[in-house]
C-alpha cells in the first residue's frame, strides 16, 4: 500500500491505500486516495484492479486524469 498511481502522461493521479477482495475472489478493487494534504480533503475511490497496468515498476491507470479520479463517487468503509 502507499504506491503512487500514474497516468499515461506520467502524472501522479493518486495513491493506492488499500486492496479489497470480494468474498468469491472474482474481482478485486484498489482504494485510491486523491487530493488532500495530511489526510485533510482527500477523496478515496475504488477502481477495479484490472484497470491498472504495471510498467517499469510503476502502477499506471491508462487514460486517467487527477480531476477524473477526484470526480469519481467517494468510497467509505462500512462501519
DODO-745096 format. One record per residue (C-alpha): residue in three letters; z, y, x; residue number from 1. Coordinates in pm, whole numbers. Layout:
N
+------+--------+--------+--------+-----+
! code !      w !      v !      u ! pos !
+------+--------+--------+--------+-----+
!  ALA !      Z !      Y !      X ! NUM !
...
+------+--------+--------+--------+-----+
//
This chain:
79
+------+--------+--------+--------+-----+
! code !      w !      v !      u ! pos !
+------+--------+--------+--------+-----+
!  UNK !      0 !      0 !      0 !   1 !
!  UNK !    -38 !    359 !    106 !   2 !
!  UNK !   -403 !    303 !    201 !   3 !
!  UNK !   -634 !    602 !    166 !   4 !
!  UNK !   -937 !    572 !    -61 !   5 !
!  UNK !  -1262 !    750 !     30 !   6 !
!  UNK !  -1593 !    813 !   -144 !   7 !
!  UNK !  -1947 !    777 !     -6 !   8 !
!  UNK !  -1927 !   1127 !    146 !   9 !
!  UNK !  -1618 !   1025 !    347 !  10 !
!  UNK !  -1392 !   1248 !    135 !  11 !
!  UNK !  -1043 !   1124 !     54 !  12 !
!  UNK !  -1014 !   1075 !   -324 !  13 !
!  UNK !   -670 !    912 !   -346 !  14 !
!  UNK !   -417 !    666 !   -210 !  15 !
!  UNK !   -355 !    308 !   -325 !  16 !
!  UNK !      8 !    297 !   -433 !  17 !
!  UNK !     26 !    -49 !   -590 !  18 !
!  UNK !   -174 !   -355 !   -697 !  19 !
!  UNK !   -147 !   -507 !  -1044 !  20 !
!  UNK !   -249 !   -869 !  -1101 !  21 !
!  UNK !   -290 !   -989 !  -1460 !  22 !
!  UNK !    -88 !  -1298 !  -1561 !  23 !
!  UNK !   -401 !  -1512 !  -1575 !  24 !
!  UNK !   -516 !  -1366 !  -1241 !  25 !
!  UNK !   -854 !  -1290 !  -1397 !  26 !
!  UNK !   -852 !   -925 !  -1294 !  27 !
!  UNK !   -655 !   -714 !  -1052 !  28 !
!  UNK !   -616 !   -338 !  -1057 !  29 !
!  UNK !   -525 !    -81 !   -795 !  30 !
!  UNK !   -290 !    202 !   -887 !  31 !
!  UNK !   -444 !    504 !   -717 !  32 !
!  UNK !   -249 !    827 !   -674 !  33 !
!  UNK !   -435 !   1157 !   -663 !  34 !
!  UNK !   -327 !   1514 !   -607 !  35 !
!  UNK !     26 !   1633 !   -576 !  36 !
!  UNK !    247 !   1720 !   -285 !  37 !
!  UNK !    567 !   1531 !   -205 !  38 !
!  UNK !    535 !   1344 !   -534 !  39 !
!  UNK !    504 !   1658 !   -749 !  40 !
!  UNK !    191 !   1699 !   -959 !  41 !
!  UNK !     47 !   1362 !   -863 !  42 !
!  UNK !   -157 !   1158 !  -1108 !  43 !
!  UNK !   -158 !    777 !  -1097 !  44 !
!  UNK !   -462 !    597 !  -1240 !  45 !
!  UNK !   -569 !    232 !  -1248 !  46 !
!  UNK !   -905 !    117 !  -1117 !  47 !
!  UNK !  -1031 !   -244 !  -1117 !  48 !
!  UNK !  -1029 !   -377 !   -762 !  49 !
!  UNK !  -1389 !   -497 !   -793 !  50 !
!  UNK !  -1497 !   -129 !   -793 !  51 !
!  UNK !  -1380 !    -87 !   -431 !  52 !
!  UNK !  -1562 !   -178 !   -113 !  53 !
!  UNK !  -1418 !   -222 !    234 !  54 !
!  UNK !  -1634 !    -80 !    512 !  55 !
!  UNK !  -1532 !    -20 !    873 !  56 !
!  UNK !  -1165 !    -79 !    783 !  57 !
!  UNK !  -1187 !    191 !    512 !  58 !
!  UNK !  -1149 !    148 !    139 !  59 !
!  UNK !  -1442 !    306 !    -43 !  60 !
!  UNK !  -1480 !    392 !   -410 !  61 !
!  UNK !  -1856 !    446 !   -431 !  62 !
!  UNK !  -1968 !    743 !   -639 !  63 !
!  UNK !  -1615 !    877 !   -688 !  64 !
!  UNK !  -1501 !   1236 !   -656 !  65 !
!  UNK !  -1145 !   1360 !   -635 !  66 !
!  UNK !  -1198 !   1550 !   -961 !  67 !
!  UNK !  -1333 !   1242 !  -1143 !  68 !
!  UNK !  -1038 !   1028 !  -1030 !  69 !
!  UNK !   -789 !   1301 !  -1132 !  70 !
!  UNK !   -958 !   1322 !  -1475 !  71 !
!  UNK !   -901 !    952 !  -1548 !  72 !
!  UNK !   -627 !    866 !  -1800 !  73 !
!  UNK !   -286 !    862 !  -1632 !  74 !
!  UNK !   -110 !    532 !  -1572 !  75 !
!  UNK !    260 !    485 !  -1644 !  76 !
!  UNK !    461 !    172 !  -1572 !  77 !
!  UNK !    626 !     11 !  -1875 !  78 !
!  UNK !    999 !     74 !  -1898 !  79 !
+------+--------+--------+--------+-----+
//
